[in-house]
């Protein structure tokens, strides 16, 4: 199980809960997931669950990129 969160206290960072690993933080930028690190001292009051697709550009596992619609002639 893996879940994505945004944090009011850590702008510019995604927070994720990874089953078996725990809480991690990673930057909101391309390939940010590769720079994840353990997150400590998080206050759940400041966390909001977010759709995983929002973190697709970061390489977040399980995130599907947002659909792009083709132009119809």
N, C-alpha and C positions, 0 to 999 in steps of 0.2 A: 504494500500500500504506500502510495506517495501522494502528498497533497501540497498544493501551492498556496502561499499567503502573501499579502502585502502588509507592510508595517508602517504605521504612522510615525514611528520613532526612527526608522531606518530608510529614509527615502533613497532611491537609487539602488536598492537591494531587494531581491526577492528572498522570502523565507520559505523553506520547505520542510515538511515532516516526512522522513523516509523510514518506513518500518524496518526494524533491525539495525538501523544506524542512528536515528534520532533527528534532531533539529539541525539544519544547515542554512547558511546564507550564501547568496551569490549575486554578483552584479547584474543589473538590468542592462545588458549589452550583448552583442553577438558573441556566442561561445562562452558566455558568463558562467554556465554550469561547470565548465572545466576549472574555474577558480573558486569553487565552493569551499567553505570552511565551516567548522562546527560553530553553531550559534549557542550562546550561553546567556542566561539572564533575561530571556524574553518574557515580556508581560503579555499574557493572552488578551488583555483588554485592548491592546494596540494592534492586534492581528485581525485581518479579515481574509477569509478564504477567497481565492480567485480562480477563475477557470484556467486550467493548465495550458490551453491554447495561447493565452496571452504571453507566456514565456517561451513559445516555440523558437524564436530567434536565438535564445540563449543556449539551446541544446538540451533543455529540460526534458528528461525521459518521459515518454508517454504523451507529450504535447503534440498535438496535430496542428500544423500551420492553418491559419484562417483560410477559408475558401476564397478564391479569387474568381470573380464572375467574368466570363468571356463576353465581349461586346457582340451583340446581335445586330446584323445588318438590316 
